[in-house]
Amino acid sequence: MPIPEFELRRVEKLLGEYCEQRVPPNVRHEVMLRFITCGDLVTLYEERPYHLDKARTTRTGIAQFEYDTKLAGWRLYCHARGQWRPFNLVKGVHRFEDLLGEVNADTIGIFWG
């Protein structure tokens, strides 16, 4: 089920601000943070120019957030070995801000390396 409109707008605002703040302006020609929404998922990814063809870009998944409509909360996934996997350090459903804080803190190096 899709994310409720109010929650989606709130998350888009938070993630937009986060992406702007996370990447300094002087390197945005080399790397950008972006996000995309699809149904009940919001995916945060890094976009860089492709090294063999600067007209193309590559995307690397950073984090994925899944909205649980029944519980009105979020789950967090990390990208490991080419797949989205539950981030087991936070179990259950949380507020989006809490999970974005987990991604930013990255205490075990799973999101930012």
Sine and cosine of phi, psi and omega as CSV:
sin_phi,cos_phi,sin_psi,cos_psi,sin_omega,cos_omega
0.00,0.00,0.62,-0.78,-0.03,-1.00
-0.93,0.37,0.35,-0.94,0.03,-1.00
-0.94,0.35,0.71,-0.71,0.05,-1.00
-0.82,0.57,0.60,-0.80,-0.12,-0.99
-0.81,0.59,-0.72,0.69,-0.02,-1.00
-0.88,0.47,-0.71,0.71,0.01,-1.00
-0.91,0.42,-0.64,0.76,0.02,-1.00
-0.88,0.48,-0.72,0.70,0.01,-1.00
-0.89,0.45,-0.63,0.77,0.01,-1.00
-0.90,0.44,-0.71,0.70,0.00,-1.00
-0.92,0.40,-0.66,0.75,0.03,-1.00
-0.87,0.49,-0.63,0.77,0.03,-1.00
-0.91,0.41,-0.74,0.68,0.00,-1.00
-0.88,0.48,-0.71,0.70,-0.02,-1.00
-0.94,0.34,-0.60,0.80,0.07,-1.00
-0.86,0.51,-0.72,0.70,0.04,-1.00
-0.90,0.43,-0.66,0.75,0.00,-1.00
-0.88,0.47,-0.73,0.69,-0.01,-1.00
-0.88,0.47,-0.65,0.76,0.03,-1.00
-0.89,0.45,-0.68,0.74,-0.07,-1.00
-0.98,0.22,-0.51,0.86,-0.11,-0.99
-0.95,0.31,-0.57,0.82,-0.05,-1.00
-0.96,-0.30,0.89,-0.46,0.01,-1.00
-0.89,0.47,0.56,-0.83,-0.04,-1.00
-0.83,0.56,-0.55,0.84,-0.08,-1.00
-0.96,0.29,-0.16,0.99,0.04,-1.00
-0.88,-0.47,0.12,0.99,-0.05,-1.00
-0.92,0.39,-0.27,0.96,0.10,-1.00
-0.98,0.21,-0.27,0.96,0.00,-1.00
-0.97,-0.23,-0.52,0.85,-0.04,-1.00
-0.46,-0.89,0.65,-0.76,0.06,-1.00
-0.73,-0.68,0.53,-0.85,0.18,-0.98
-0.98,-0.20,0.72,-0.70,0.00,-1.00
-0.65,-0.76,0.17,-0.99,0.08,-1.00
-0.58,-0.82,0.38,-0.92,0.01,-1.00
-0.66,-0.75,0.57,-0.82,0.05,-1.00
-0.92,-0.40,0.58,-0.81,0.05,-1.00
-0.44,-0.90,0.93,-0.36,-0.02,-1.00
0.89,0.45,-0.88,-0.47,-0.01,-1.00
-0.98,-0.18,0.24,0.97,-0.04,-1.00
-0.91,-0.41,0.59,-0.81,0.17,-0.98
-0.80,-0.60,0.84,-0.54,-0.06,-1.00
-0.91,-0.41,0.82,-0.58,0.09,-1.00
-0.99,-0.11,0.78,-0.63,-0.02,-1.00
-0.62,-0.79,0.33,-0.94,0.05,-1.00
-0.98,-0.22,0.68,-0.74,0.02,-1.00
-0.84,-0.55,0.76,-0.65,-0.01,-1.00
-0.72,-0.70,0.42,-0.91,0.15,-0.99
-0.89,0.45,0.64,-0.77,0.04,-1.00
-0.95,0.32,0.77,-0.63,-0.14,-0.99
-0.90,0.44,-0.43,0.90,0.01,-1.00
-1.00,-0.01,-0.30,0.95,-0.02,-1.00
-0.48,-0.88,0.99,-0.14,-0.10,-1.00
-0.90,0.45,-0.24,0.97,0.05,-1.00
-0.97,0.23,-0.28,0.96,0.02,-1.00
-0.97,-0.26,0.29,-0.96,0.04,-1.00
-0.79,-0.61,0.35,-0.94,0.11,-0.99
-0.89,-0.46,0.47,-0.88,0.02,-1.00
-0.86,-0.51,0.67,-0.74,0.07,-1.00
-0.80,-0.60,0.83,-0.55,0.01,-1.00
-0.92,0.39,0.70,-0.71,0.03,-1.00
-0.96,-0.27,-0.83,0.55,-0.05,-1.00
-0.47,-0.88,0.46,-0.89,0.07,-1.00
-0.76,-0.65,0.69,-0.72,-0.02,-1.00
-0.90,-0.44,0.76,-0.65,0.00,-1.00
-0.90,-0.43,0.79,-0.62,0.01,-1.00
-1.00,0.01,0.77,-0.64,0.06,-1.00
-0.98,-0.20,0.96,-0.26,-0.08,-1.00
-0.88,0.48,-0.67,0.74,-0.05,-1.00
-0.90,0.45,-0.61,0.79,-0.05,-1.00
-0.98,-0.18,-0.06,1.00,0.01,-1.00
0.78,0.62,0.77,0.63,0.02,-1.00
-0.43,-0.90,-0.05,-1.00,-0.16,-0.99
-0.87,-0.50,0.48,-0.88,0.15,-0.99
-0.86,-0.51,0.46,-0.89,-0.07,-1.00
-0.90,-0.43,0.66,-0.75,0.05,-1.00
-0.79,-0.61,0.54,-0.84,0.10,-1.00
-0.92,-0.38,0.34,-0.94,0.00,-1.00
-0.98,-0.19,0.93,-0.37,-0.03,-1.00
-0.67,-0.74,0.73,-0.69,0.01,-1.00
0.80,0.60,0.64,0.77,0.07,-1.00
0.98,0.22,0.14,0.99,-0.01,-1.00
-0.72,-0.70,0.42,-0.91,0.14,-0.99
-0.99,0.12,0.80,-0.60,-0.02,-1.00
-0.79,-0.61,0.56,-0.83,0.05,-1.00
-0.85,0.53,0.68,-0.73,0.08,-1.00
-1.00,0.09,0.98,-0.19,-0.20,-0.98
-0.96,0.26,-0.14,0.99,0.03,-1.00
-0.97,0.26,-0.31,0.95,0.11,-0.99
-0.81,-0.58,0.92,-0.39,-0.03,-1.00
-0.98,-0.21,0.46,-0.89,0.05,-1.00
1.00,0.09,-0.28,-0.96,-0.10,-1.00
-0.96,-0.28,0.68,-0.73,-0.08,-1.00
-0.71,-0.70,0.14,-0.99,0.16,-0.99
-0.95,0.30,0.55,-0.84,-0.02,-1.00
-0.84,0.54,-0.67,0.74,-0.03,-1.00
-0.86,0.51,-0.61,0.79,0.01,-1.00
-0.90,0.43,-0.67,0.74,-0.01,-1.00
-0.95,0.32,-0.60,0.80,0.08,-1.00
-0.90,0.44,-0.58,0.81,0.09,-1.00
-0.89,0.45,-0.62,0.78,0.07,-1.00
-0.89,0.46,-0.69,0.73,0.02,-1.00
-0.89,0.46,-0.71,0.70,-0.03,-1.00
-0.90,0.43,-0.69,0.73,-0.01,-1.00
-0.94,0.35,-0.63,0.78,0.05,-1.00
0.67,0.74,0.87,0.50,-0.13,-0.99
-0.89,0.46,-0.37,0.93,0.01,-1.00
-0.90,-0.43,0.11,0.99,0.08,-1.00
0.97,0.26,0.42,0.91,-0.03,-1.00
-1.00,0.07,-0.47,0.88,-0.04,-1.00
-1.00,-0.02,-0.72,0.69,-0.10,-1.00
-0.95,-0.32,0.04,1.00,0.09,-1.00
1.00,0.04,0.00,0.00,0.00,0.00
